[in-house]
Amino acid sequence: MVQREGVRQVQKWGVQERTPFEWMTYVTEEVGETAKAISEHEYRGGMQSTVVKEAIQAATLLLKIAEMYILPIPYNKKR
């Protein structure tokens, strides 16, 4: 699921070169959207699929951060 979302994001946005701090901003947004989806599901009959979608998007972005510290990329020289 995460791999498929990663491909979808690249198709939608292209390959993006961001700093870990920039990615963390996006992650924080997605975690907030996940929290909202969980709240909607628990208390207002929101869709379970929305929780899953948001969680996968957050996980995909977190994986991008992890990959920055594993894979050789030019803007991550402090390893």
C-alpha positions as CSV (number, residue, x, y, z in Angstrom):
1,M,0.0,0.0,0.0
2,V,2.8,2.4,0.9
3,Q,4.8,1.6,-2.2
4,R,1.7,2.2,-4.4
5,E,1.1,5.5,-2.6
6,G,4.7,6.5,-3.2
7,V,4.3,5.9,-6.9
8,R,1.0,7.9,-6.9
9,Q,2.7,10.8,-5.2
10,V,5.5,10.8,-7.7
11,Q,3.1,10.7,-10.6
12,K,1.1,13.6,-9.1
13,W,3.9,15.8,-7.9
14,G,7.0,14.6,-9.7
15,V,10.2,13.7,-7.9
16,Q,10.6,16.2,-5.0
17,E,13.8,17.2,-3.3
18,R,13.0,18.5,0.1
19,T,14.9,18.7,3.4
20,P,14.0,16.5,6.3
21,F,12.4,19.5,8.0
22,E,10.3,20.2,4.9
23,W,9.1,16.6,4.7
24,M,8.3,16.7,8.5
25,T,6.0,19.6,7.8
26,Y,4.1,17.5,5.3
27,V,4.1,14.6,7.7
28,T,2.7,16.7,10.5
29,E,-0.1,17.8,8.1
30,E,-0.9,14.2,7.2
31,V,-0.8,13.0,10.8
32,G,-3.3,15.8,11.6
33,E,-5.5,14.6,8.7
34,T,-5.3,11.1,10.0
35,A,-6.3,12.2,13.5
36,K,-9.3,14.1,12.0
37,A,-10.3,11.0,10.0
38,I,-10.1,8.8,13.2
39,S,-12.2,11.3,15.1
40,E,-14.7,11.5,12.3
41,H,-14.9,7.7,12.2
42,E,-15.2,7.2,15.9
43,Y,-17.7,10.0,16.7
44,R,-19.5,10.9,13.5
45,G,-19.7,7.8,11.4
46,G,-16.9,8.8,9.1
47,M,-15.5,6.2,6.6
48,Q,-12.9,3.7,7.7
49,S,-11.4,4.0,4.2
50,T,-10.5,7.6,4.9
51,V,-8.6,6.6,8.0
52,V,-6.7,4.1,6.0
53,K,-6.0,6.5,3.2
54,E,-4.7,9.2,5.5
55,A,-2.5,6.8,7.5
56,I,-0.9,5.4,4.3
57,Q,-0.2,8.9,3.1
58,A,1.5,9.7,6.4
59,A,3.5,6.5,6.4
60,T,4.6,7.1,2.8
61,L,6.0,10.5,3.8
62,L,7.7,9.1,6.9
63,L,9.4,6.5,4.7
64,K,10.7,9.3,2.4
65,I,12.4,10.8,5.4
66,A,13.9,7.4,6.4
67,E,15.2,6.9,2.9
68,M,16.9,10.3,3.0
69,Y,19.2,9.0,5.7
70,I,19.8,5.6,4.1
71,L,20.2,6.4,0.4
72,P,23.0,8.6,-0.9
73,I,21.5,11.9,-1.8
74,P,23.3,15.3,-2.3
75,Y,21.4,17.4,0.3
76,N,22.0,14.9,3.2
77,K,25.7,15.1,3.9
78,K,25.6,14.9,7.7
79,R,25.4,11.1,8.2
